[in-house]
Amino acid sequence: MKSGAHLQGNVKKVYADELLYRNEAKLYGEAQEHVVTTRTNLSEFLVEMKEKINAKSYENYVSKLRIFNAWLKSKKLDELNIKNLTRQNIIDFGVYLSSNQKLSRLTIKKYIQIVHSFFNFELDRRNIDYNPVDRIPTMGAIVDYSAVPFQLDERARLKEAIEKKDPQLWIACEIQYYCAIRPGTELRLMKIGWIDFDRKKFRIPVIESKSNRLDIVDIPDFLFEKIEEFKKYDRDLYLFGKFQRPNSEAVGKNTLRNRFNRYRDELEISKDHKFYSWKHTGAIQLLDNGAKPYDLQNHLRHKSFTTTEVYLKKRAGNVDSKITRFSSEI
């Protein structure tokens, strides 16, 4: 075999470079002309995925494939014809994520899933003969990132500390607790127009919803009394805008979480309690009040009951009160 027989060659191609960081794209533009490398293939895959998944998922794909591409380049594999990348290459990438980057088992699994989707894309385009992401061994440490629900006294202390000093943050906590609105894209980018003031509901648009569908969420009366004051604002403003009021610019990605963490730390509440613990706390409160698991599935907007079962095991334990109703002591 001649040296360089597997190289993609000096063929140049103009393509939309989806792996560019935003500041690079501003400086150089997104259209690039380069010798064809795996970066070309990855970018073409991302162009297609941009039309199929929501913005948050797309950013997740981009960030993970940037790492994959950088690793390929560091191993001088980026100029190989895509069909010559092997299962062993993918295993080596997983080992790198586990040993060098110290990523958790769940995070590595997500990387491998995205890389698998990329190779399926190439398989559909007949650029490869088989998907090398096959029977990849499990790697990485088991890390439980589950947010711990708040105890009753912790909720009371947090309410007392936050409600008057930072009403915007407190209503964000309440919306999570009562409505199970996810604290990332759904909550942060919520607009006044998402609130149906006549029907007392949130309407979460498909582009922002994790489930990739329009979700309708009921607002309890006591929470709606607080939210109703936002009716006077323009529908296009973000509910959680800058300067702690509705604004044309939303708060930063980590702003609400960081503000909450400061209160949590000042009260010396365990760091196992996260900003999104409010969502989990509300779900467990519903169970304690008699809600059935399938009711909880609807409330949390899980597509599959399997997801709800996992959720229950990790956060609520056994929810069948009959197990604790023994007739007498031993």
C-alpha positions in Angstrom: 0.0 0.0 0.0 1.5 3.4 -1.0 2.0 6.0 1.6 -1.0 8.4 1.7 -3.3 5.9 0.0 -6.0 6.6 2.6 -5.7 10.4 2.5 -8.6 12.3 1.1 -6.2 14.1 -1.1 -5.8 17.8 -2.1 -9.4 18.2 -3.3 -10.7 21.5 -2.1 -14.4 22.1 -1.3 -16.4 25.1 -0.2 -18.7 24.2 2.7 -20.4 25.8 5.7 -18.0 25.2 8.6 -20.4 24.4 11.4 -17.5 23.7 13.9 -16.3 27.3 13.9 -16.7 29.2 17.2 -19.0 32.3 16.9 -16.1 34.7 17.1 -14.3 32.8 14.3 -17.4 32.9 12.1 -17.7 36.7 12.6 -14.1 37.2 11.6 -13.8 34.8 8.7 -17.4 34.0 7.7 -19.0 30.5 7.8 -18.2 29.5 4.2 -14.8 28.0 4.1 -12.6 26.5 1.3 -10.3 23.9 2.6 -8.8 20.6 1.6 -11.5 18.0 2.4 -11.0 16.5 5.9 -13.3 15.0 8.5 -14.2 18.5 9.5 -15.9 18.9 6.1 -17.9 15.7 6.7 -18.8 16.7 10.2 -19.9 20.2 9.1 -22.2 18.7 6.4 -23.7 16.4 9.0 -24.4 19.4 11.3 -26.0 21.4 8.5 -28.6 18.6 8.1 -29.1 18.2 11.9 -29.7 22.0 12.3 -33.0 21.5 10.5 -34.0 18.5 12.5 -33.3 19.3 16.2 -33.9 22.3 18.5 -31.3 25.0 19.1 -30.1 23.6 22.4 -29.6 20.1 21.1 -27.8 21.5 18.1 -25.3 23.3 20.3 -24.7 20.1 22.1 -24.0 18.3 18.9 -21.6 21.1 17.8 -19.6 21.1 21.1 -19.1 17.4 21.2 -18.2 17.1 17.5 -15.7 19.9 18.0 -13.9 17.7 20.6 -14.1 14.7 18.3 -12.7 16.6 15.4 -9.9 18.0 17.6 -9.0 14.6 18.8 -8.9 13.2 15.2 -6.6 16.0 14.3 -4.3 15.4 17.2 -3.9 11.8 16.1 -3.5 12.8 12.4 -6.7 11.0 11.5 -8.6 14.0 10.2 -7.3 13.7 6.7 -8.1 10.0 6.4 -10.9 9.1 4.1 -13.9 8.8 6.3 -14.4 5.2 5.4 -11.0 4.3 6.9 -11.8 5.4 10.4 -12.2 2.2 12.5 -14.0 0.9 15.5 -10.7 0.9 17.3 -10.4 4.7 16.6 -13.7 5.2 18.3 -12.7 3.1 21.3 -9.5 5.1 21.5 -11.6 8.3 21.5 -13.7 7.0 24.3 -10.6 6.1 26.3 -9.3 9.6 25.8 -12.6 11.1 27.2 -12.5 8.7 30.2 -8.7 8.8 31.0 -7.7 12.3 29.9 -10.8 14.3 30.3 -12.2 12.4 33.3 -15.7 12.5 31.9 -18.6 10.5 33.5 -20.0 7.4 32.0 -23.2 9.2 31.0 -21.4 12.0 29.3 -19.2 9.6 27.3 -22.3 7.7 26.3 -23.7 11.0 24.9 -20.5 11.6 22.9 -20.6 8.1 21.4 -24.3 8.4 20.5 -23.7 11.6 18.6 -20.6 10.2 16.8 -22.8 7.1 16.0 -25.4 9.4 14.4 -22.7 11.1 12.3 -21.5 7.8 10.9 -25.1 6.8 10.2 -25.4 10.0 8.1 -22.3 9.0 6.2 -23.6 5.5 5.7 -26.9 6.9 4.2 -24.7 9.0 1.9 -22.8 5.8 0.9 -19.5 7.4 1.9 -18.8 4.4 4.2 -19.6 0.7 4.1 -20.4 0.2 7.8 -20.8 2.2 11.0 -17.6 1.8 13.1 -19.4 2.9 16.2 -20.4 -0.7 17.1 -20.2 -2.6 20.4 -18.2 0.2 22.0 -17.3 -0.8 25.6 -18.8 1.2 28.4 -16.2 3.7 29.7 -16.1 6.4 32.4 -16.9 6.7 36.1 -20.5 6.4 37.3 -21.5 9.9 38.5 -24.9 10.7 39.8 -25.8 14.3 38.8 -29.3 14.1 40.1 -30.5 17.2 41.9 -31.5 16.5 45.5 -35.0 17.7 46.4 -35.4 20.4 49.1 -36.7 19.5 52.5 -39.6 21.6 53.9 -37.4 23.7 56.2 -34.9 24.4 53.3 -37.7 25.6 51.1 -38.9 27.9 53.9 -35.5 29.4 54.4 -34.9 29.9 50.7 -38.2 31.6 50.3 -37.5 34.0 53.2 -34.1 34.8 51.8 -35.0 35.2 48.1 -38.7 36.4 47.7 -38.3 40.0 48.7 -34.6 40.6 47.7 -34.9 39.0 44.2 -38.5 38.5 43.2 -37.5 37.6 39.6 -35.4 34.7 40.9 -38.2 33.6 43.3 -40.8 33.5 40.6 -38.4 31.4 38.5 -38.2 29.0 41.4 -42.0 28.9 41.7 -42.5 28.2 38.0 -40.2 25.2 38.2 -41.8 23.9 41.4 -45.4 24.3 40.3 -45.2 23.8 36.6 -42.1 21.6 36.0 -40.8 24.1 33.5 -37.2 23.1 32.7 -34.8 25.8 34.0 -32.6 25.9 30.9 -33.9 27.0 27.6 -37.6 26.8 28.5 -37.5 29.0 31.5 -34.7 31.4 30.6 -36.0 32.1 27.1 -39.7 32.2 28.1 -41.5 35.2 26.5 -44.5 37.1 27.8 -46.3 35.8 24.7 -45.9 32.2 25.9 -48.4 33.0 28.7 -52.1 32.4 27.8 -53.6 34.8 30.3 -57.2 33.8 29.4 -56.7 30.1 29.9 -54.0 30.3 32.7 -51.5 28.2 30.8 -48.0 28.3 29.5 -47.5 27.5 25.8 -44.0 26.2 25.3 -43.1 26.5 21.6 -41.7 23.5 19.7 -38.3 25.3 19.0 -37.6 25.7 22.8 -39.2 22.6 24.2 -36.9 19.7 25.0 -39.6 17.3 23.7 -39.6 19.0 20.3 -43.3 19.6 20.4 -45.7 22.3 21.5 -46.4 21.8 25.2 -49.3 23.3 27.2 -48.7 23.6 30.9 -51.4 24.6 33.5 -50.7 27.4 35.9 -52.1 27.0 39.4 -54.4 29.9 40.5 -52.1 31.1 43.3 -49.1 31.3 40.9 -51.2 32.9 38.2 -52.1 35.7 40.6 -48.4 36.7 40.5 -47.9 36.1 36.8 -50.9 38.1 35.8 -49.1 41.3 36.5 -46.9 40.6 33.4 -49.9 41.0 31.2 -49.1 44.7 30.8 -45.8 44.0 29.1 -45.1 43.5 25.4 -45.6 39.9 24.2 -42.1 39.8 22.6 -40.2 40.6 25.8 -38.4 37.9 27.7 -40.1 37.2 31.1 -36.7 36.7 32.7 -35.0 39.7 31.1 -31.9 41.6 32.1 -32.1 44.1 35.0 -34.5 41.7 36.8 -37.6 42.6 34.8 -39.1 41.7 31.4 -36.7 42.9 28.7 -35.9 42.5 25.0 -32.7 40.7 26.1 -32.9 37.5 28.2 -30.8 36.8 31.3 -27.5 35.0 30.6 -27.3 31.3 30.4 -26.1 30.8 34.0 -27.4 34.0 35.6 -30.4 32.6 37.4 -28.5 29.5 38.6 -25.6 31.6 39.9 -27.9 34.0 41.7 -29.7 31.0 43.3 -26.4 29.4 44.3 -25.3 32.5 46.2 -28.4 32.3 48.4 -28.0 28.5 48.8 -24.4 28.9 49.9 -25.2 31.8 52.3 -27.8 29.6 54.0 -25.2 26.7 54.1 -27.6 24.3 52.2 -25.8 21.4 50.6 -24.4 22.0 47.1 -26.3 18.7 46.1 -29.3 21.0 45.9 -29.3 22.8 42.5 -31.4 25.5 41.0 -33.3 22.8 39.1 -34.0 21.0 42.4 -37.2 23.1 42.5 -38.6 21.1 39.6 -37.8 17.8 41.3 -39.1 19.0 44.7 -42.5 20.0 43.1 -42.8 16.5 41.5 -42.2 14.7 44.7 -44.6 17.0 46.5 -47.3 16.0 44.0 -46.6 12.3 44.7 -46.8 12.9 48.4 -50.2 14.6 47.8 -51.5 11.5 46.1 -50.7 12.0 42.4 -50.3 8.7 40.4 -47.1 8.0 38.5 -48.9 8.4 35.1 -50.2 11.8 36.3 -46.6 12.7 37.1 -45.5 11.6 33.6 -48.0 14.1 32.1 -46.9 16.8 34.5 -43.2 16.3 33.7 -44.0 16.0 30.0 -42.0 12.8 29.6 -42.7 11.1 26.2 -42.1 7.6 27.7 -43.3 6.3 31.1 -39.9 4.5 31.3 -38.3 7.9 31.7 -40.7 8.7 34.6 -39.9 5.3 36.2 -36.2 6.1 36.2 -37.0 9.6 37.6 -39.1 8.1 40.4 -36.4 5.6 41.3 -33.7 8.2 41.5 -35.6 10.9 43.3 -38.6 9.5 45.1 -37.7 5.8 45.8 -40.7 3.5 46.4 -43.9 5.5 45.9 -46.3 2.7 46.9 -47.5 3.6 50.4 -48.9 0.1 50.8 -45.4 -1.3 51.4 -45.1 0.7 54.6 -48.5 -0.4 56.0 -47.6 -3.4 58.0 -50.3 -4.7 60.3 -48.2 -5.0 63.4 -44.6 -4.9 64.7 -42.4 -7.9 64.5 
